[in-house]
Amino acid sequence: MARITVVNDYPAFLEMMDAMLGSAGHEVYGFDGQAASMREISDTRPDLMIIDVAVKEEGTTGWDILALAMVDPTLREVPVIVCTADVIQTRERREELDRLGNIRVLEKPFSADELDAKYRECAHRAIGDDAVEASLAMLRDLDRLPDVRPLCALLRGQSAG
């Protein structure tokens, strides 16, 4: 089955996703959105990522992780399910998510059937060049994070020094 990487800041949610997806035969990798590095996430070589974009407001957010994933050469073509209880912000950013590519929104609370339906939708949509451009636009907000400043500069064609 699929390798699925889940990014969320609640251990109970990560355990629930591991149980739901693992019981369906998937290989599940769970990461605390505040502690995980993009390298760790990328190293899982996922077939699907499930990212809670409402991961804490301090430090790296789920939106940051999503933007970085969309420009990472090993992750940018991986389908993403944005899973969040923050339906207002997610609905406000719907156009932006559509431009990013193969992304589906799953609002909490959800059922196993809803999760499966989103998984199937993701599997049938291809990512395009516009998705990479939209991701780069999201990176404008990442300069506040010291560990990604060199990446932001590099992606913008500036010297990382």
C-alpha positions as CSV (number, residue, x, y, z in Angstrom):
1,M,0.0,0.0,0.0
2,A,1.0,3.7,0.3
3,R,3.6,5.4,2.5
4,I,1.8,8.2,4.2
5,T,3.4,11.0,6.2
6,V,1.2,12.8,8.7
7,V,2.2,16.2,10.3
8,N,0.3,17.3,13.3
9,D,1.1,18.8,16.7
10,Y,-1.2,16.5,18.7
11,P,0.2,13.0,19.6
12,A,-3.3,11.6,20.0
13,F,-4.2,12.6,16.4
14,L,-1.0,11.1,15.1
15,E,-1.8,7.8,16.9
16,M,-5.4,7.9,15.5
17,M,-4.1,8.4,12.0
18,D,-1.6,5.6,12.5
19,A,-4.3,3.3,13.6
20,M,-6.8,4.2,10.9
21,L,-4.3,4.2,8.0
22,G,-2.1,1.4,9.4
23,S,-5.1,-0.9,9.7
24,A,-5.8,-0.3,6.0
25,G,-2.3,-1.6,5.2
26,H,-0.5,1.8,4.8
27,E,2.9,2.6,6.1
28,V,2.4,5.6,8.3
29,Y,5.1,8.1,9.5
30,G,3.9,10.6,12.0
31,F,5.7,13.9,12.8
32,D,5.1,16.6,15.4
33,G,4.8,19.7,13.2
34,Q,6.8,21.8,15.7
35,A,9.7,19.3,15.9
36,A,10.0,17.8,12.5
37,S,12.5,18.9,9.9
38,M,11.8,19.0,6.2
39,R,14.7,16.5,5.7
40,E,13.0,14.0,8.1
41,I,9.7,14.4,6.2
42,S,11.3,14.2,2.8
43,D,13.3,11.1,3.9
44,T,10.1,9.1,4.3
45,R,9.5,9.4,0.5
46,P,5.8,9.6,1.0
47,D,3.1,8.7,-1.5
48,L,0.8,11.1,0.3
49,M,1.1,13.7,3.0
50,I,-1.5,14.8,5.5
51,I,-0.7,18.2,7.0
52,D,-2.5,20.0,9.7
53,V,-2.1,23.6,8.6
54,A,-3.2,24.9,11.9
55,V,-0.1,23.5,13.6
56,K,0.8,26.1,16.3
57,E,1.2,29.8,15.6
58,E,4.7,30.1,17.0
59,G,7.7,28.9,15.0
60,T,6.9,26.7,12.0
61,T,3.3,26.4,11.1
62,G,1.5,23.8,9.0
63,W,1.2,26.5,6.2
64,D,5.0,26.8,6.3
65,I,5.5,23.1,6.1
66,L,3.1,23.0,3.1
67,A,4.9,25.8,1.3
68,L,8.3,24.1,1.9
69,A,7.0,20.7,0.7
70,M,5.7,22.3,-2.5
71,V,9.2,23.5,-3.4
72,D,11.1,20.5,-2.2
73,P,12.2,18.4,-5.2
74,T,11.3,15.1,-3.5
75,L,7.9,16.3,-2.1
76,R,6.4,18.8,-4.6
77,E,4.6,16.2,-6.6
78,V,3.3,14.3,-3.6
79,P,-0.4,14.7,-3.1
80,V,-1.4,16.5,0.1
81,I,-4.5,16.4,2.3
82,V,-4.8,19.5,4.3
83,C,-6.4,18.4,7.5
84,T,-7.6,21.2,9.8
85,A,-10.3,22.4,12.2
86,D,-9.6,26.0,11.1
87,V,-12.2,25.9,8.4
88,I,-12.5,29.7,8.2
89,Q,-8.8,30.3,7.3
90,T,-8.7,27.3,5.0
91,R,-11.8,28.4,3.1
92,E,-10.3,31.9,2.8
93,R,-7.1,30.4,1.3
94,R,-9.0,28.0,-1.0
95,E,-7.8,29.7,-4.2
96,E,-4.2,29.6,-3.0
97,L,-4.5,25.9,-2.2
98,D,-6.0,25.2,-5.6
99,R,-3.0,26.9,-7.3
100,L,-0.6,24.8,-5.3
101,G,-1.6,21.6,-7.1
102,N,-2.6,18.2,-5.8
103,I,-4.1,19.3,-2.5
104,R,-7.4,18.4,-1.0
105,V,-9.0,19.8,2.2
106,L,-10.3,17.6,4.9
107,E,-12.2,19.4,7.6
108,K,-12.2,18.1,11.2
109,P,-14.0,16.2,12.5
110,F,-14.0,13.6,9.8
111,S,-14.8,10.0,9.3
112,A,-12.6,7.2,7.9
113,D,-14.8,7.2,4.8
114,E,-14.2,10.9,4.3
115,L,-10.4,10.4,4.7
116,D,-10.5,7.6,2.2
117,A,-12.4,9.7,-0.3
118,K,-9.9,12.5,0.0
119,Y,-7.0,10.0,-0.5
120,R,-8.7,8.8,-3.7
121,E,-9.2,12.3,-5.0
122,C,-5.5,13.2,-4.4
123,A,-4.4,10.1,-6.3
124,H,-6.2,11.4,-9.4
125,R,-4.9,14.9,-9.7
126,A,-1.6,16.0,-11.2
127,I,0.6,18.9,-10.0
128,G,1.6,21.6,-12.5
129,D,4.2,24.4,-12.7
130,D,1.7,26.9,-11.3
131,A,1.8,25.0,-8.1
132,V,5.5,25.6,-7.7
133,E,5.0,29.3,-8.4
134,A,2.2,29.5,-5.8
135,S,4.5,27.8,-3.3
136,L,7.2,30.3,-3.9
137,A,4.8,33.1,-3.2
138,M,3.9,31.5,0.1
139,L,7.6,31.5,1.0
140,R,7.5,35.3,1.4
141,D,6.2,34.8,4.9
142,L,8.9,32.3,5.9
143,D,11.7,34.9,6.4
144,R,10.8,35.1,10.1
145,L,12.1,31.6,10.6
146,P,15.9,31.6,10.9
147,D,16.5,28.1,9.7
148,V,14.8,28.6,6.4
149,R,16.2,32.1,5.5
150,P,19.0,30.6,3.3
151,L,16.5,28.4,1.5
152,C,14.2,31.4,0.9
153,A,17.0,33.5,-0.5
154,L,18.2,30.6,-2.7
155,L,14.7,30.1,-4.1
156,R,14.4,33.8,-4.8
157,G,17.7,33.8,-6.6
158,Q,19.5,35.8,-4.0
159,S,22.8,35.0,-2.2
160,A,22.2,33.0,0.9
161,G,25.1,34.7,2.7
